[in-house]
Amino acid sequence: MLGALLAVSACGGRPTNFLVPTGVQTPGTSRVDILAATTRQAEGAQPGELYSGERAIGLHFADIAVSVPPGRAPGDVQWPANGAGNPQTEFTTISAERINKEQALDRFYARLRKTPHRSVLLFVHGYNTRFEEAVYRFAQISHDAKAPAVPLLFTWPSRGRLLAYTYDRESANYSRDSLEAVLQYLVRDKSVNEVTVLAHSMGNWVTMEALRQMSIRDKGIHPKIRNVMLAAPDIDVDVFRRQIASIGDKRPPFYLFVSQDDKALAISRRVWGNNARIGAVDPEQEPYRSLFAKEKINVIDLTKEKSADSLNHGKFANSADVVKIIGGQLAAGQTLNDSRAGIGDTIGFVATGAASAVGRAASIAVSAPVAIIDPRTREGLGDQLDELNHHVGQTVKGATGVVNR
């Protein structure tokens, strides 16, 4: 099994240190400005990295302008092959700087004033994701969704290594108070009208914990948080049930994206004592159907959706149309099951435990780590993780649960 783990970790080709500012935006490209709040440490970060995967004390901030190339196919990141990249064919960095809290607030308000609904889209990435990867992935989501909302990235200290699963998990725990602080600030700020939260994989853990703490503290979730989208969450079903119970009934609509053929979550299930992961359940089967109906959780089942990802953990990056629809409608102040949203023909939607899905299953482009989404690093990974899954047994500890999230 050690050999299988090393083989998985050796799958390479990930671009690194590409937050190298060009200082200019070339003709024909699009610009996306990302404000980031992070619990990562700046000390030790390499040039073009900005923040490392180590844990910092308190919140820190950054402002990055990303250039998106023209003529690209939406729904994916064109990662730079070398250094700063080619702005005509790849994502590149126009500017990247660490800023203090006062600067972050000034820039946040300046951008918020330009949005018609004073909306914020807050994104929380998953496991095995470096700072610069989270920035580019969120830039892609924001660009492709064309949502009139201020993109705000919350990035926690993932080391961006396949074999750092336990460190990443503890970093998510370490960051939940800081994420709650960001959410509290947004809902209490009179300039902000509405907030949508989008989380992927292990990012769902820190998101659910922050919302749970927030609800206990305030006796419910503030109505400014209009939607919470949980994509492929790597959370134990029993833990998720307790989190939802603690959050209570005073909460926004929750949307859960699941897929029963998610191999990454299947391996995680074996590692964590063979308890089901909420992102891989069948919403039509008990006890999940009753749970979702009771808690009024809306489920989008993507199991039948084909995926270019051999682990079926990155289905959410395949449909540009769904990104545009969801991004636009949420930013316009609508919920996903609003009849005006027009997504019934696009998403396999199981609303609050309903017995049947509407339309065909499709996917949303949310963050997925490079080793899953990018074809240069995806090659052969599925077969190797299948082998790893075969060998994982009852004696495997959390340290070996290291599939890419």
C-alpha positions as CSV (number, residue, x, y, z in Angstrom):
1,M,0.0,0.0,0.0
2,L,2.9,2.4,0.6
3,G,3.9,1.9,-3.0
4,A,0.4,2.9,-4.1
5,L,0.4,6.0,-1.9
6,L,3.8,7.1,-3.3
7,A,2.6,6.4,-6.9
8,V,-0.4,8.7,-6.3
9,S,1.7,11.4,-4.7
10,A,4.1,11.2,-7.6
11,C,1.4,12.2,-10.2
12,G,2.9,15.6,-11.1
13,G,2.6,18.3,-13.6
14,R,0.9,20.9,-11.4
15,P,1.9,24.4,-12.2
16,T,3.4,26.3,-9.3
17,N,4.1,29.8,-8.2
18,F,2.2,31.5,-11.0
19,L,1.0,34.6,-9.1
20,V,3.7,36.5,-10.9
21,P,2.3,40.0,-11.8
22,T,2.6,41.1,-15.4
23,G,1.5,44.6,-14.5
24,V,-0.7,45.0,-17.6
25,Q,-3.9,43.6,-19.1
26,T,-3.4,42.6,-22.7
27,P,-6.1,43.4,-25.3
28,G,-8.9,40.9,-25.6
29,T,-8.5,39.4,-22.1
30,S,-11.0,39.7,-19.2
31,R,-10.1,40.9,-15.7
32,V,-11.3,39.4,-12.5
33,D,-10.5,41.0,-9.2
34,I,-10.4,38.7,-6.2
35,L,-10.2,39.8,-2.6
36,A,-9.0,37.0,-0.3
37,A,-9.2,36.6,3.4
38,T,-6.9,33.8,4.7
39,T,-5.6,32.0,7.7
40,R,-2.5,31.1,5.8
41,Q,1.0,32.4,6.6
42,A,2.9,34.7,4.4
43,E,6.3,33.9,5.9
44,G,8.0,31.2,3.9
45,A,5.9,31.8,0.8
46,Q,7.8,31.6,-2.5
47,P,7.7,34.3,-5.2
48,G,4.5,33.8,-7.2
49,E,2.8,32.1,-4.3
50,L,1.9,35.0,-1.9
51,Y,0.8,32.7,1.0
52,S,2.0,29.3,2.0
53,G,0.1,26.3,3.4
54,E,1.2,27.0,7.0
55,R,-1.1,28.4,9.6
56,A,-1.0,32.1,10.6
57,I,-2.3,33.9,13.7
58,G,-5.4,35.8,12.8
59,L,-6.8,36.8,9.4
60,H,-4.7,38.2,6.6
61,F,-5.7,39.7,3.3
62,A,-4.7,39.9,-0.4
63,D,-6.0,41.5,-3.6
64,I,-5.3,39.7,-6.9
65,A,-6.3,40.7,-10.4
66,V,-6.5,37.7,-12.8
67,S,-6.4,37.8,-16.5
68,V,-8.7,35.4,-18.3
69,P,-7.8,34.5,-21.9
70,P,-10.1,35.1,-24.9
71,G,-11.8,32.4,-26.9
72,R,-11.5,29.8,-24.1
73,A,-14.1,27.1,-23.3
74,P,-15.8,28.1,-20.1
75,G,-15.9,25.7,-17.2
76,D,-12.2,25.1,-16.7
77,V,-9.0,26.9,-15.9
78,Q,-6.3,27.2,-18.6
79,W,-3.4,26.8,-16.2
80,P,-0.1,28.5,-17.1
81,A,2.4,26.0,-18.3
82,N,5.5,28.0,-17.4
83,G,6.1,31.0,-15.2
84,A,3.7,33.9,-15.7
85,G,2.0,32.2,-18.6
86,N,0.7,33.5,-22.0
87,P,-2.3,35.9,-21.4
88,Q,-3.8,35.0,-24.9
89,T,-4.1,31.3,-24.1
90,E,-3.7,30.9,-20.3
91,F,-4.8,32.5,-17.0
92,T,-2.2,35.0,-15.9
93,T,-1.8,37.4,-13.0
94,I,-2.1,41.2,-13.6
95,S,-1.4,42.1,-10.0
96,A,-1.0,40.4,-6.6
97,E,-0.4,42.0,-3.3
98,R,-0.8,41.4,0.4
99,I,-2.9,44.2,2.0
100,N,-3.9,45.1,5.5
101,K,-7.5,45.1,6.8
102,E,-8.1,48.7,6.2
103,Q,-7.0,48.4,2.5
104,A,-9.1,45.3,2.1
105,L,-12.2,47.1,3.5
106,D,-11.7,50.1,1.2
107,R,-11.4,48.0,-1.9
108,F,-14.3,45.8,-0.8
109,Y,-16.7,48.7,-0.4
110,A,-15.5,50.3,-3.7
111,R,-16.4,47.1,-5.6
112,L,-19.6,46.5,-3.6
113,R,-20.9,49.9,-4.7
114,K,-20.7,48.8,-8.3
115,T,-22.9,45.7,-7.8
116,P,-26.6,46.3,-8.4
117,H,-27.8,44.2,-5.5
118,R,-24.7,44.7,-3.2
119,S,-24.1,41.0,-3.4
120,V,-21.2,38.9,-2.2
121,L,-20.2,35.5,-3.4
122,L,-18.0,33.8,-0.8
123,F,-16.1,30.7,-1.9
124,V,-14.4,28.1,0.4
125,H,-12.0,25.7,-1.4
126,G,-11.3,22.1,-0.7
127,Y,-8.4,19.8,0.3
128,N,-5.0,19.7,-1.5
129,T,-5.3,23.3,-2.8
130,R,-2.6,25.9,-2.8
131,F,-3.3,29.6,-2.4
132,E,-2.7,30.4,-6.0
133,E,-4.8,27.5,-7.2
134,A,-7.8,28.6,-5.1
135,V,-7.4,32.1,-6.6
136,Y,-7.4,31.0,-10.2
137,R,-10.3,28.5,-9.7
138,F,-12.4,31.1,-8.1
139,A,-11.6,33.6,-10.8
140,Q,-12.8,31.0,-13.3
141,I,-16.1,30.5,-11.4
142,S,-16.7,34.2,-11.0
143,H,-15.9,34.9,-14.7
144,D,-17.9,32.1,-16.1
145,A,-20.9,32.8,-13.9
146,K,-20.9,36.5,-14.9
147,A,-22.5,37.1,-11.5
148,P,-22.8,40.8,-10.4
149,A,-21.4,40.0,-7.0
150,V,-18.1,40.8,-5.2
151,P,-16.0,37.7,-5.3
152,L,-14.6,37.0,-1.8
153,L,-12.3,34.0,-1.3
154,F,-11.8,32.5,2.1
155,T,-8.7,30.3,1.9
156,W,-7.5,28.1,4.8
157,P,-4.1,26.6,5.2
158,S,-4.0,23.6,2.9
159,R,-0.5,22.5,2.1
160,G,-1.5,21.5,-1.4
161,R,0.0,18.0,-1.0
162,L,-1.7,14.7,-1.6
163,L,-0.3,13.2,1.5
164,A,-1.2,16.1,3.8
165,Y,-4.8,15.1,4.4
166,T,-4.7,15.1,8.2
167,Y,-2.9,18.4,8.3
168,D,-5.5,19.9,6.0
169,R,-8.3,18.5,8.0
170,E,-6.9,20.1,11.2
171,S,-6.3,23.3,9.3
172,A,-10.0,23.4,8.4
173,N,-10.8,23.0,12.1
174,Y,-8.2,25.7,12.9
175,S,-9.9,28.2,10.5
176,R,-13.6,27.8,11.5
177,D,-13.6,30.8,13.9
178,S,-12.0,33.0,11.3
179,L,-14.6,32.0,8.7
180,E,-17.3,32.7,11.2
181,A,-15.8,36.2,11.8
182,V,-15.9,36.9,8.1
183,L,-19.5,35.8,7.8
184,Q,-20.4,37.8,10.9
185,Y,-18.8,40.9,9.5
186,L,-20.7,40.6,6.2
187,V,-24.1,40.1,7.7
188,R,-23.7,43.0,10.2
189,D,-22.4,45.4,7.6
190,K,-25.2,47.7,6.4
191,S,-23.6,48.1,3.0
192,V,-24.0,44.3,2.2
193,N,-27.4,43.2,1.0
194,E,-27.0,39.5,0.4
195,V,-24.4,36.7,0.7
196,T,-24.1,33.4,-1.2
197,V,-21.8,30.8,0.3
198,L,-20.2,28.2,-2.1
199,A,-18.0,25.4,-0.6
200,H,-16.4,22.4,-2.1
201,S,-15.3,19.1,-0.5
202,M,-13.3,19.6,2.7
203,G,-14.2,23.3,2.5
204,N,-17.7,22.1,3.4
205,W,-16.4,21.0,6.8
206,V,-15.1,24.4,7.8
207,T,-18.2,26.1,6.3
208,M,-20.6,23.9,8.2
209,E,-18.7,24.4,11.5
210,A,-18.6,28.2,11.0
211,L,-22.4,28.3,10.3
212,R,-23.1,26.0,13.2
213,Q,-21.1,28.3,15.6
214,M,-22.8,31.4,14.1
215,S,-26.3,29.9,14.5
216,I,-25.6,28.9,18.2
217,R,-24.2,32.4,18.9
218,D,-27.0,34.3,17.2
219,K,-29.9,31.8,17.6
220,G,-30.1,31.4,13.8
221,I,-28.4,32.3,10.6
222,H,-28.9,35.9,9.5
223,P,-31.3,36.3,6.5
224,K,-28.6,38.2,4.5
225,I,-27.1,34.8,3.9
226,R,-29.5,33.8,1.0
227,N,-28.1,30.5,-0.1
228,V,-25.5,27.9,1.0
229,M,-24.2,25.5,-1.6
230,L,-22.4,22.4,-0.5
231,A,-20.6,20.6,-3.3
232,A,-19.3,17.0,-2.8
233,P,-19.0,17.5,1.0
234,D,-16.5,15.1,2.7
235,I,-18.5,15.0,5.9
236,D,-19.7,12.0,7.9
237,V,-23.5,11.6,7.6
238,D,-24.0,11.4,11.3
239,V,-21.9,14.5,11.9
240,F,-23.8,16.4,9.1
241,R,-27.1,15.5,10.8
242,R,-25.8,16.9,14.1
243,Q,-24.5,20.1,12.4
244,I,-27.9,20.7,10.7
245,A,-29.7,20.1,14.0
246,S,-27.4,22.6,15.8
247,I,-27.9,25.2,13.1
248,G,-31.7,24.8,13.5
249,D,-34.6,25.9,11.4
250,K,-33.7,29.6,11.2
251,R,-31.4,29.2,8.2
252,P,-31.2,29.9,4.5
253,P,-31.9,27.3,1.8
254,F,-29.2,24.6,1.7
255,Y,-28.3,23.0,-1.6
256,L,-26.4,19.7,-1.5
257,F,-24.6,18.4,-4.6
258,V,-24.1,14.6,-4.4
259,S,-22.9,11.8,-6.6
260,Q,-23.0,8.1,-5.6
261,D,-20.1,7.3,-8.0
262,D,-17.6,9.7,-6.3
263,K,-14.5,7.5,-5.8
264,A,-12.7,10.0,-3.7
265,L,-15.5,10.0,-1.2
266,A,-15.7,6.2,-1.4
267,I,-12.1,6.0,-0.2
268,S,-12.7,8.6,2.5
269,R,-15.6,6.5,3.7
270,R,-13.2,3.5,4.1
271,V,-10.7,5.6,6.0
272,W,-13.2,7.2,8.4
273,G,-14.6,3.9,9.7
274,N,-16.9,3.0,6.8
275,N,-19.5,5.7,7.6
276,A,-21.2,7.2,4.6
277,R,-20.1,10.6,3.4
278,I,-22.9,13.0,2.9
279,G,-21.7,14.0,-0.6
280,A,-22.0,10.4,-1.9
281,V,-25.4,9.3,-0.6
282,D,-28.5,8.4,-2.7
283,P,-31.1,11.0,-1.7
284,E,-34.0,8.7,-2.8
285,Q,-33.0,6.0,-0.2
286,E,-33.6,5.9,3.5
287,P,-32.6,7.2,5.9
288,Y,-31.4,10.1,3.7
289,R,-34.7,10.8,2.0
290,S,-36.4,11.3,5.3
291,L,-33.5,13.4,6.6
292,F,-33.5,15.7,3.7
293,A,-37.3,16.1,3.7
294,K,-37.3,16.8,7.5
295,E,-34.5,19.3,7.3
296,K,-35.8,20.9,4.0
297,I,-32.4,20.3,2.3
298,N,-32.5,20.6,-1.5
299,V,-30.4,17.9,-3.2
300,I,-29.0,18.0,-6.7
301,D,-28.1,14.5,-7.6
302,L,-25.3,14.3,-10.3
303,T,-24.8,10.6,-10.3
304,K,-26.0,10.1,-13.8
305,E,-23.9,13.0,-15.1
306,K,-20.9,11.9,-17.1
307,S,-17.5,13.2,-15.9
308,A,-14.2,13.8,-17.5
309,D,-12.7,13.2,-14.1
310,S,-11.9,9.5,-13.5
311,L,-12.7,9.8,-9.8
312,N,-16.1,11.5,-10.4
313,H,-15.2,14.0,-7.7
314,G,-14.9,16.9,-10.2
315,K,-18.2,16.8,-12.0
316,F,-18.9,20.3,-10.8
317,A,-16.4,21.8,-13.3
318,N,-18.0,20.4,-16.4
319,S,-21.0,22.6,-17.2
320,A,-20.4,26.2,-18.1
321,D,-24.2,26.7,-18.7
322,V,-25.1,25.8,-15.2
323,V,-22.4,28.1,-13.8
324,K,-23.9,31.0,-15.7
325,I,-27.5,30.2,-14.7
326,I,-26.7,29.7,-11.0
327,G,-24.3,32.5,-10.7
328,G,-26.6,35.0,-12.4
329,Q,-29.7,34.0,-10.6
330,L,-28.2,33.8,-7.1
331,A,-26.5,37.2,-7.6
332,A,-29.9,38.6,-8.6
333,G,-31.3,37.6,-5.3
334,Q,-33.1,34.4,-6.2
335,T,-32.8,31.0,-4.7
336,L,-32.0,27.9,-6.8
337,N,-35.5,26.6,-6.6
338,D,-37.1,29.9,-7.6
339,S,-39.4,29.4,-10.5
340,R,-37.9,32.3,-12.3
341,A,-34.4,30.9,-12.1
342,G,-35.0,28.7,-15.2
343,I,-32.8,25.8,-13.9
344,G,-35.4,23.1,-13.8
345,D,-34.5,22.0,-17.3
346,T,-30.8,21.9,-16.5
347,I,-30.2,20.3,-13.1
348,G,-31.3,17.0,-11.6
349,F,-33.1,18.7,-8.7
350,V,-34.5,16.8,-5.7
351,A,-36.2,19.7,-3.8
352,T,-36.6,19.2,-0.1
353,G,-36.6,15.4,-0.4
354,A,-39.0,15.2,-3.3
355,A,-39.4,11.8,-4.9
356,S,-38.3,12.7,-8.4
357,A,-35.7,14.8,-10.1
358,V,-36.6,17.6,-12.6
359,G,-34.8,17.5,-15.9
360,R,-31.5,15.9,-16.4
361,A,-28.6,15.8,-14.0
362,A,-25.9,18.4,-14.7
363,S,-23.0,20.0,-12.9
364,I,-21.8,23.3,-11.5
365,A,-18.2,24.6,-11.9
366,V,-17.0,24.9,-8.3
367,S,-13.5,24.5,-7.2
368,A,-11.8,21.2,-7.6
369,P,-8.1,20.7,-7.0
370,V,-5.7,20.5,-9.9
371,A,-4.8,16.9,-9.5
372,I,-8.5,16.0,-10.2
373,I,-9.5,18.5,-12.8
374,D,-6.4,19.3,-14.8
375,P,-5.8,16.5,-17.5
376,R,-2.0,16.9,-17.1
377,T,-2.2,15.6,-13.5
378,R,-5.3,13.5,-13.8
379,E,-3.8,10.9,-16.1
380,G,-3.7,7.5,-14.4
381,L,-4.8,8.8,-11.0
382,G,-8.2,7.1,-11.1
383,D,-6.6,3.6,-11.6
384,Q,-4.1,4.2,-8.9
385,L,-6.7,5.3,-6.4
386,D,-8.8,2.3,-7.3
387,E,-5.8,0.2,-6.3
388,L,-5.4,2.2,-3.1
389,N,-9.1,1.8,-2.3
390,H,-8.7,-2.0,-2.8
391,H,-6.0,-2.1,-0.3
392,V,-7.4,0.2,2.4
393,G,-8.6,-1.8,5.3
394,Q,-9.7,-1.5,8.9
395,T,-6.1,-0.9,10.1
396,V,-5.7,2.2,7.9
397,K,-5.4,5.4,10.0
398,G,-6.4,8.9,9.0
399,A,-2.8,9.6,7.8
400,T,-3.4,7.4,4.7
401,G,-6.7,8.9,3.8
402,V,-5.1,11.1,1.2
403,V,-7.1,11.2,-1.9
404,N,-7.3,14.7,-3.6
405,R,-10.3,16.8,-2.7
